Structure formats: C-alpha cells, structure tokens
Amino acid sequence: MKTLNIVVTENCELCDKGIRKLNILRYFFKIQEVDVQNGYQEYLLRVPVVLYKDKILDEGIISKIKILRNYIKYP
C-alpha cells in the first residue's frame, strides 16, 4: 500500500482538520503523521502538508480532490 505523509505540528487546528479529511483516503493509502520537527522544518510555515515520495500533493487547507489529482501525476 502506498504511503502519504502529512506533516503537522502541535496545537494546529488546521492540521487536525486535515487529518480528519484524510480519513476516507485510508482505504487507498497508508496515512502517516509526521511532526514538522522531525526533519521537515522547511514546511514549518506551510503545515499541514501532504507528501507522496517527497512531492507536495496539497498544503494548508487540505482537499481530497486536489490530493488525488496531484497523486496521479507521480507514478
């Protein structure tokens, strides 16, 4: 199963909403939450950020449609 990483930070309401939106995608992807302090500091001001193979699929206000649309661009 393919893995999507969602880069989040503590006390981030937008991150919590993004994680809830990704729940439906758990049927197709393994969703892994990654703290921004664990090597993802470049995304500190952009969280939440959804990554697939280090490619940004979506950031900020997460959209499932945008994630899937961008996912098909990266084989």
C-alpha positions as CSV (number, residue, x, y, z in Angstrom):
1,M,0.0,0.0,0.0
2,K,1.3,3.5,-0.9
3,T,2.1,5.9,1.9
4,L,1.1,9.5,2.2
5,N,2.8,11.6,4.8
6,I,1.0,14.5,6.4
7,V,3.4,17.0,8.1
8,V,1.8,18.5,11.1
9,T,2.8,20.5,14.2
10,E,1.5,20.7,17.8
11,N,-1.6,22.7,18.6
12,C,-2.5,23.2,15.0
13,E,-6.3,23.2,14.3
14,L,-5.8,23.3,10.6
15,C,-3.6,20.1,10.9
16,D,-6.3,18.4,12.9
17,K,-8.9,19.2,10.3
18,G,-6.6,18.0,7.6
19,I,-6.0,14.7,9.3
20,R,-9.8,14.2,9.7
21,K,-10.3,14.9,5.9
22,L,-7.7,12.3,5.0
23,N,-9.5,9.5,6.9
24,I,-11.5,8.5,3.8
25,L,-8.3,8.0,1.9
26,R,-7.1,5.4,4.4
27,Y,-8.8,2.8,2.2
28,F,-6.3,3.6,-0.6
29,F,-3.2,4.8,1.2
30,K,-1.4,4.3,4.4
31,I,-1.5,7.8,6.1
32,Q,1.5,8.6,8.3
33,E,1.5,11.7,10.5
34,V,5.0,13.3,10.7
35,D,5.9,16.1,13.1
36,V,7.5,19.1,11.4
37,Q,10.3,19.0,13.9
38,N,11.4,15.5,12.6
39,G,13.4,16.7,9.6
40,Y,10.6,18.7,7.9
41,Q,11.4,22.2,9.2
42,E,11.2,23.6,5.6
43,Y,7.4,23.1,5.9
44,L,7.1,24.9,9.3
45,L,5.1,27.8,7.9
46,R,3.1,25.7,5.5
47,V,1.6,22.9,7.7
48,P,-0.3,20.8,7.1
49,V,1.5,19.5,4.1
50,V,0.6,16.2,2.4
51,L,3.6,14.5,0.7
52,Y,4.0,11.5,-1.5
53,K,7.6,10.5,-2.3
54,D,8.7,14.0,-1.2
55,K,6.3,15.6,-3.7
56,I,3.8,18.0,-2.3
57,L,0.2,16.9,-3.1
58,D,-1.5,19.6,-1.0
59,E,-0.9,22.1,1.8
60,G,-2.8,24.4,4.0
61,I,-6.5,23.8,3.7
62,I,-6.4,20.1,2.6
63,S,-8.6,19.0,-0.3
64,K,-9.1,15.3,-1.0
65,I,-9.8,16.0,-4.7
66,K,-6.6,18.0,-5.1
67,I,-4.6,15.3,-3.4
68,L,-5.9,12.6,-5.8
69,R,-5.5,14.9,-8.8
70,N,-1.9,15.6,-7.9
71,Y,-1.2,11.9,-6.9
72,I,-1.9,10.7,-10.5
73,K,0.9,13.0,-11.8
74,Y,3.5,11.0,-9.8
75,P,3.8,7.3,-10.8
